[in-house]
Amino acid sequence: MDFQHSHSDNPRTSAIHPPEKHRIHESKLDYSNEPTPTRLLSNYIVHCHTPFNAEPQLPLLVNSGQITPADVFFKRNHGPIPDIALDDHKIFIGVQQNPQYYFNAESPAVEWKQLSMHDIMSKWPKTTITASLQCAGNRRDGLAAVKEVKGVIWGAGTTSTAVWSGPRLCDVLRDVAGVSSDMLHEMTRDFHVSFEADDHVHEDVCYGSSIPLRKAMDPAGDVILAYEMNGKALSRDHGFPLRVIVPGFIGARSVKYLQKILIQPQESMSFFQRHDYKILPPWVNHDNVDQSWDTAASLTEMNIQCVICTPTEQEVVASSKPVTIKGYAIAGGGRAVYRVEISTDGGHTWEPVDKMEQKPDKKSGMYWAWALWEKTVPRTNKSTEIIARAYDSSGNVQPEFPIWNYRGVMNNAWSRVHTLPALQHHM
């Protein structure tokens, strides 16, 4: 395959460079061109308008079915939503060698290659996967109820599932950057692949993140460069014209508005990789957090999660009729949801759900999409606490209580909903 690449007499310079970026102060970020007319705001609980962050109502989310429509899918942004022209957009791919191979202190140069969206859409087979994305801050409200946390106080609606299409990242990196397909190759085993967006955010120059290169190069890892969502071109809300989809990992790694891909010996230096999306120790708070980021591991795979979507908290239900409980469960790393259990007596006794549906990927066999489940229980004439918990195929189970951390991420405690009987409501 032919790609535009750099030519230079100096082996440590590159004729092609990604556009130079500069950080924009938060007060200067331009939100005047947000795609608000296309949003059905009645579907959402809006936490912030600039940047726009919203999650769907839980009954709507679960009743939308296995595939979440784009106008129900949660919205997560760190800055203004860019307006990018498809024909003008370029993707830059480069490899940075390990500095230990050099005998001077000069950082090794990167030889960049450049792709157009036409290249992305025509030079490799289009792969389609069904995968759930979940914000690492999903259910942050449960941790905020314990103690102060930093971040948008999300409920349990920042999990959604879509059908994504585009080339496999492993094929693109093999053909464009010459990365070995041998999973035991030193570079594939030890390096990382970083992603940067063509956008502006107040925390950094742009949004960025990275994943281990071995995840990107694993054919069964199903990492793709997606230009379609649910059979249509990505909307601006969801990353048009191109985004990475990293199934099984936290949503923060599936970078939208993708512009730059760099293979490098270390994780991305982005704020969102180094100073965010980490589980900090319980003694860390706003007073000492700056000294704690470097010693905490960056989040990768999602943990086991299960949420009750209906009935909702403090919902009044008829005491004379059975109640159908609905929800979702999801596990990270392609693991299957093995079992979902329900308790209506405070966790003393448990029963399996009546119905649960989760389908593996047709080619890799990995479980990238959530499981939707249902359970019908009889009613009693008193207030009831309904509890749900899930197990994955590796035996991981949700903890009974929230495990607090200052950043408020990865809360997967038992899901609890308190309902009120109709008779009590009318008294």
KOLBA-573505 format. One record per residue (C-alpha): residue in one letter; y, x, z. Coordinates in nm, 3 decimals. Example, Ala and Ser with C-alpha at 12.3 -4.5 7.8 and 13.67 -1.06 7.14 Angstrom:
- A,-0.450,1.230,0.780
- S,-0.106,1.367,0.714
% end
This chain:
- M,0.000,0.000,0.000
- D,0.349,0.118,-0.078
- F,0.621,0.092,0.186
- Q,0.973,0.222,0.204
- H,0.965,0.535,0.418
- S,1.182,0.830,0.500
- H,1.210,1.148,0.292
- S,1.370,1.456,0.447
- D,1.351,1.833,0.416
- N,1.368,1.857,0.794
- P,1.036,1.741,0.946
- R,1.215,1.646,1.268
- T,1.462,1.405,1.107
- S,1.421,1.070,0.938
- A,1.620,0.923,0.650
- I,1.544,0.567,0.759
- H,1.670,0.452,1.096
- P,1.675,0.113,1.268
- P,2.031,-0.021,1.305
- E,2.216,0.136,1.595
- K,2.272,-0.110,1.877
- H,2.525,-0.127,2.156
- R,2.509,-0.321,2.478
- I,2.739,-0.621,2.495
- H,2.890,-0.725,2.826
- E,2.764,-1.057,2.954
- S,3.112,-1.209,2.925
- K,3.120,-1.120,2.552
- L,2.787,-1.276,2.453
- D,2.845,-1.544,2.189
- Y,2.671,-1.877,2.248
- S,2.872,-2.071,1.989
- N,2.586,-2.091,1.736
- E,2.302,-2.225,1.950
- P,2.058,-2.462,1.771
- T,2.127,-2.750,2.010
- P,2.109,-3.036,1.755
- T,1.736,-2.974,1.702
- R,1.648,-2.993,2.069
- L,1.522,-3.315,2.222
- L,1.676,-3.253,2.561
- S,1.519,-3.566,2.708
- N,1.184,-3.385,2.688
- Y,1.304,-3.107,2.915
- I,1.414,-3.005,3.258
- V,1.704,-2.775,3.167
- H,1.755,-2.491,3.414
- C,2.030,-2.311,3.223
- H,2.227,-2.373,2.903
- T,2.354,-2.018,2.842
- P,2.106,-1.869,2.792
- F,1.902,-2.180,2.720
- N,1.602,-2.208,2.953
- A,1.407,-2.530,2.982
- E,1.057,-2.657,3.056
- P,0.898,-2.988,2.951
- Q,0.825,-3.271,3.188
- L,0.466,-3.218,3.305
- P,0.329,-3.562,3.202
- L,0.471,-3.510,2.854
- L,0.325,-3.160,2.836
- V,-0.032,-3.260,2.922
- N,-0.024,-3.585,2.723
- S,0.090,-3.397,2.411
- G,-0.265,-3.267,2.377
- Q,-0.428,-2.932,2.310
- I,-0.153,-2.821,2.070
- T,0.202,-2.842,2.209
- P,0.464,-2.965,1.960
- A,0.759,-2.730,1.908
- D,0.997,-2.983,2.063
- V,0.785,-2.991,2.381
- F,0.701,-2.618,2.403
- F,0.897,-2.446,2.683
- K,1.215,-2.253,2.594
- R,1.270,-1.906,2.741
- N,1.572,-1.698,2.643
- H,1.765,-1.400,2.783
- G,2.071,-1.430,2.559
- P,2.213,-1.613,2.257
- I,1.957,-1.729,2.002
- P,2.015,-1.515,1.691
- D,2.066,-1.667,1.346
- I,1.871,-1.433,1.116
- A,1.843,-1.461,0.738
- L,1.481,-1.434,0.624
- D,1.554,-1.235,0.308
- D,1.777,-0.984,0.487
- H,1.556,-0.917,0.787
- K,1.386,-0.575,0.809
- I,1.114,-0.454,1.043
- F,1.106,-0.084,1.136
- I,0.780,0.084,1.238
- G,0.753,0.436,1.373
- V,0.533,0.678,1.569
- Q,0.657,0.915,1.837
- Q,0.425,1.206,1.904
- N,0.341,1.317,2.254
- P,0.607,1.569,2.373
- Q,0.334,1.785,2.534
- Y,0.234,1.894,2.184
- Y,0.572,2.064,2.133
- F,0.687,2.402,2.262
- N,1.053,2.311,2.314
- A,1.241,2.049,2.506
- E,1.363,1.867,2.197
- S,1.223,1.514,2.177
- P,0.999,1.466,1.876
- A,1.163,1.270,1.595
- V,1.027,0.944,1.469
- E,0.952,0.894,1.101
- W,1.042,0.532,1.042
- K,0.901,0.305,0.777
- Q,1.066,-0.020,0.678
- L,0.912,-0.356,0.591
- S,1.069,-0.672,0.458
- M,0.960,-1.019,0.557
- H,0.810,-1.046,0.208
- D,0.593,-0.744,0.293
- I,0.483,-0.900,0.621
- M,0.398,-1.230,0.453
- S,0.223,-1.097,0.143
- K,0.059,-0.756,0.199
- W,-0.194,-0.856,0.465
- P,-0.423,-1.157,0.514
- K,-0.274,-1.436,0.720
- T,-0.465,-1.471,1.046
- T,-0.443,-1.791,1.249
- I,-0.510,-1.808,1.623
- T,-0.460,-2.078,1.885
- A,-0.308,-1.924,2.195
- S,-0.127,-2.034,2.508
- L,0.186,-1.857,2.625
- Q,0.288,-1.863,2.989
- C,0.604,-1.727,3.143
- A,0.526,-1.489,3.428
- G,0.771,-1.694,3.635
- N,0.572,-2.015,3.593
- R,0.568,-2.202,3.928
- R,0.836,-1.976,4.073
- D,0.956,-2.276,4.272
- G,0.650,-2.236,4.495
- L,0.751,-1.882,4.586
- A,1.117,-1.978,4.628
- A,1.003,-2.230,4.889
- V,0.865,-1.939,5.092
- K,1.161,-1.702,5.068
- E,1.441,-1.601,4.832
- V,1.330,-1.486,4.487
- K,1.515,-1.353,4.183
- G,1.498,-1.548,3.858
- V,1.506,-1.893,3.702
- I,1.342,-2.135,3.947
- W,1.078,-2.264,3.709
- G,0.837,-2.542,3.788
- A,0.490,-2.551,3.637
- G,0.597,-2.635,3.280
- T,0.636,-2.286,3.131
- T,0.289,-2.288,2.979
- S,0.233,-2.421,2.628
- T,-0.015,-2.380,2.344
- A,0.042,-2.343,1.970
- V,-0.130,-2.241,1.650
- W,0.020,-1.908,1.538
- S,-0.016,-1.743,1.197
- G,0.062,-1.398,1.056
- P,-0.098,-1.058,0.993
- R,-0.296,-0.876,1.257
- L,-0.090,-0.603,1.419
- C,-0.387,-0.365,1.407
- D,-0.396,-0.391,1.026
- V,-0.021,-0.333,0.994
- L,-0.024,-0.030,1.225
- R,-0.326,0.119,1.051
- D,-0.176,0.086,0.702
- V,0.189,0.161,0.779
- A,0.176,0.404,1.072
- G,-0.166,0.559,1.016
- V,-0.298,0.461,1.359
- S,-0.671,0.516,1.392
- S,-0.897,0.214,1.423
- D,-1.124,0.419,1.649
- M,-1.076,0.264,1.993
- L,-1.176,0.597,2.156
- H,-0.917,0.798,1.965
- E,-0.681,0.973,2.207
- M,-0.369,0.802,2.076
- T,-0.525,0.457,2.061
- R,-0.660,0.500,2.413
- D,-0.349,0.641,2.580
- F,-0.036,0.533,2.389
- H,0.173,0.219,2.398
- V,0.339,0.008,2.132
- S,0.690,-0.108,2.211
- F,0.876,-0.399,2.054
- E,1.247,-0.464,2.025
- A,1.423,-0.782,1.921
- D,1.716,-0.829,1.686
- D,1.923,-0.995,1.956
- H,2.168,-0.933,2.242
- V,2.100,-0.985,2.612
- H,2.312,-0.916,2.919
- E,2.051,-0.701,3.097
- D,2.009,-0.444,2.820
- V,2.102,-0.358,2.462
- C,1.839,-0.605,2.337
- Y,1.518,-0.765,2.454
- G,1.226,-0.523,2.458
- S,0.877,-0.484,2.593
- S,0.549,-0.302,2.528
- I,0.172,-0.332,2.549
- P,-0.104,-0.070,2.556
- L,-0.187,0.045,2.204
- R,-0.555,-0.022,2.270
- K,-0.474,-0.393,2.308
- A,-0.280,-0.391,1.980
- M,-0.556,-0.210,1.787
- D,-0.850,-0.411,1.922
- P,-0.956,-0.655,1.647
- A,-1.082,-0.888,1.919
- G,-0.746,-0.864,2.095
- D,-0.599,-1.093,1.826
- V,-0.243,-0.956,1.849
- I,-0.055,-1.084,1.545
- L,0.293,-1.074,1.394
- A,0.355,-1.446,1.373
- Y,0.587,-1.609,1.121
- E,0.438,-1.958,1.157
- M,0.396,-2.191,1.454
- N,0.186,-2.508,1.421
- G,0.174,-2.471,1.044
- K,0.549,-2.434,0.993
- A,0.794,-2.145,0.987
- L,0.901,-2.040,1.334
- S,1.211,-2.221,1.457
- R,1.502,-2.020,1.591
- D,1.407,-2.131,1.942
- H,1.066,-1.972,1.905
- G,1.152,-1.643,1.737
- F,1.238,-1.692,1.368
- P,1.170,-1.510,1.149
- L,0.904,-1.301,1.326
- R,0.759,-1.257,1.671
- V,0.467,-1.080,1.832
- I,0.195,-1.295,1.982
- V,-0.004,-1.110,2.250
- P,-0.270,-1.360,2.358
- G,-0.400,-1.336,2.712
- F,-0.089,-1.146,2.831
- I,0.219,-1.283,3.005
- G,0.466,-1.442,2.766
- A,0.723,-1.167,2.819
- R,0.515,-0.935,2.597
- S,0.529,-1.173,2.296
- V,0.870,-1.053,2.179
- K,1.073,-1.286,1.956
- Y,1.312,-1.193,1.671
- L,1.107,-0.879,1.616
- Q,1.294,-0.591,1.454
- K,1.142,-0.263,1.577
- I,0.789,-0.145,1.655
- L,0.746,0.203,1.803
- I,0.419,0.372,1.900
- Q,0.493,0.607,2.187
- P,0.325,0.798,2.473
- Q,0.489,0.587,2.746
- E,0.576,0.226,2.811
- S,0.895,0.081,2.669
- M,1.210,0.197,2.843
- S,1.352,-0.155,2.819
- F,1.489,-0.321,3.130
- F,1.230,-0.596,3.083
- Q,0.944,-0.347,3.102
- R,1.076,-0.109,3.369
- H,1.282,-0.333,3.599
- D,1.131,-0.676,3.553
- Y,0.797,-0.859,3.529
- K,0.627,-0.670,3.809
- I,0.467,-0.784,4.135
- L,0.667,-0.598,4.397
- P,0.531,-0.535,4.748
- P,0.605,-0.797,5.015
- W,0.855,-0.573,5.196
- V,1.081,-0.548,4.889
- N,1.394,-0.765,4.879
- H,1.741,-0.756,4.721
- D,1.845,-0.471,4.954
- N,1.577,-0.220,4.851
- V,1.450,-0.345,4.515
- D,1.616,-0.069,4.308
- Q,1.392,0.193,4.468
- S,1.072,-0.002,4.406
- W,1.048,-0.067,4.031
- D,0.901,0.269,3.926
- T,0.604,0.246,4.160
- A,0.497,-0.106,4.058
- A,0.266,-0.171,3.764
- S,0.393,-0.365,3.464
- L,0.227,-0.702,3.424
- T,-0.016,-0.745,3.137
- E,-0.289,-1.010,3.155
- M,-0.228,-1.353,3.304
- N,-0.414,-1.452,3.618
- I,-0.624,-1.766,3.666
- Q,-0.399,-2.071,3.682
- C,-0.447,-2.445,3.728
- V,-0.180,-2.716,3.755
- I,-0.182,-3.090,3.821
- C,0.046,-3.257,3.565
- T,-0.016,-3.626,3.649
- P,0.040,-3.788,3.887
- T,0.361,-3.608,3.979
- E,0.493,-3.515,4.323
- Q,0.582,-3.823,4.532
- E,0.472,-4.057,4.253
- V,0.393,-4.412,4.364
- V,0.048,-4.518,4.249
- A,-0.131,-4.851,4.282
- S,-0.354,-4.843,4.588
- S,-0.601,-5.093,4.443
- K,-0.690,-4.895,4.131
- P,-0.854,-4.560,4.058
- V,-0.619,-4.281,3.961
- T,-0.674,-4.044,3.670
- I,-0.555,-3.692,3.744
- K,-0.470,-3.469,3.447
- G,-0.375,-3.106,3.421
- Y,-0.419,-2.770,3.256
- A,-0.594,-2.448,3.348
- I,-0.567,-2.106,3.187
- A,-0.708,-1.758,3.239
- G,-0.586,-1.422,3.113
- G,-0.751,-1.157,2.902
- G,-0.946,-1.402,2.687
- R,-1.160,-1.517,2.980
- A,-1.283,-1.876,2.984
- V,-1.192,-2.129,3.251
- Y,-1.530,-2.167,3.415
- R,-1.466,-2.457,3.655
- V,-1.186,-2.682,3.782
- E,-1.225,-2.860,4.117
- I,-1.031,-3.142,4.281
- S,-0.988,-3.227,4.649
- T,-0.829,-3.539,4.794
- D,-0.886,-3.455,5.161
- G,-0.677,-3.144,5.212
- G,-0.931,-2.903,5.071
- H,-1.221,-2.993,5.301
- T,-1.440,-3.117,5.017
- W,-1.423,-3.056,4.642
- E,-1.554,-3.221,4.328
- P,-1.568,-3.096,3.968
- V,-1.341,-3.259,3.712
- D,-1.494,-3.524,3.487
- K,-1.382,-3.372,3.160
- M,-1.254,-3.031,3.052
- E,-1.189,-2.904,2.701
- Q,-1.133,-2.540,2.605
- K,-1.223,-2.384,2.272
- P,-1.274,-2.014,2.193
- D,-1.120,-1.842,1.893
- K,-1.348,-1.900,1.594
- K,-1.359,-1.532,1.496
- S,-1.317,-1.322,1.811
- G,-1.479,-1.571,2.049
- M,-1.205,-1.508,2.304
- Y,-1.050,-1.790,2.508
- W,-0.680,-1.758,2.435
- A,-0.593,-2.127,2.476
- W,-0.572,-2.336,2.789
- A,-0.824,-2.592,2.914
- L,-0.704,-2.950,2.956
- W,-0.890,-3.146,3.218
- E,-0.915,-3.494,3.374
- K,-1.056,-3.641,3.693
- T,-1.061,-4.006,3.806
- V,-1.064,-4.064,4.183
- P,-1.062,-4.380,4.396
- R,-0.746,-4.469,4.585
- T,-0.693,-4.515,4.957
- N,-0.418,-4.711,5.130
- K,-0.235,-4.406,5.257
- S,-0.045,-4.108,5.127
- T,-0.277,-3.861,4.957
- E,-0.257,-3.490,4.888
- I,-0.436,-3.403,4.565
- I,-0.533,-3.037,4.525
- A,-0.665,-2.856,4.218
- R,-0.804,-2.506,4.180
- A,-0.979,-2.319,3.899
- Y,-1.226,-2.034,3.850
- D,-1.249,-1.813,3.543
- S,-1.560,-1.665,3.381
- S,-1.521,-1.343,3.584
- G,-1.526,-1.535,3.912
- N,-1.154,-1.508,3.982
- V,-1.021,-1.806,4.178
- Q,-0.675,-1.921,4.280
- P,-0.560,-1.837,4.633
- E,-0.497,-2.120,4.875
- F,-0.135,-2.022,4.946
- P,0.143,-1.856,4.743
- I,0.156,-1.476,4.752
- W,0.528,-1.409,4.778
- N,0.703,-1.136,4.581
- Y,1.076,-1.086,4.529
- R,1.067,-1.128,4.150
- G,0.878,-1.455,4.192
- V,0.607,-1.392,3.935
- M,0.239,-1.480,3.893
- N,0.228,-1.763,4.147
- N,-0.115,-1.919,4.106
- A,-0.174,-2.082,4.444
- W,-0.369,-2.407,4.462
- S,-0.179,-2.684,4.284
- R,-0.083,-2.963,4.525
- V,0.062,-3.310,4.460
- H,0.144,-3.574,4.722
- T,0.126,-3.936,4.610
- L,0.247,-4.253,4.779
- P,0.059,-4.583,4.776
- A,0.236,-4.883,4.624
- L,0.206,-5.087,4.945
- Q,0.387,-4.819,5.148
- H,0.655,-4.797,4.880
- H,0.736,-5.169,4.910
- M,0.739,-5.185,5.290
% end
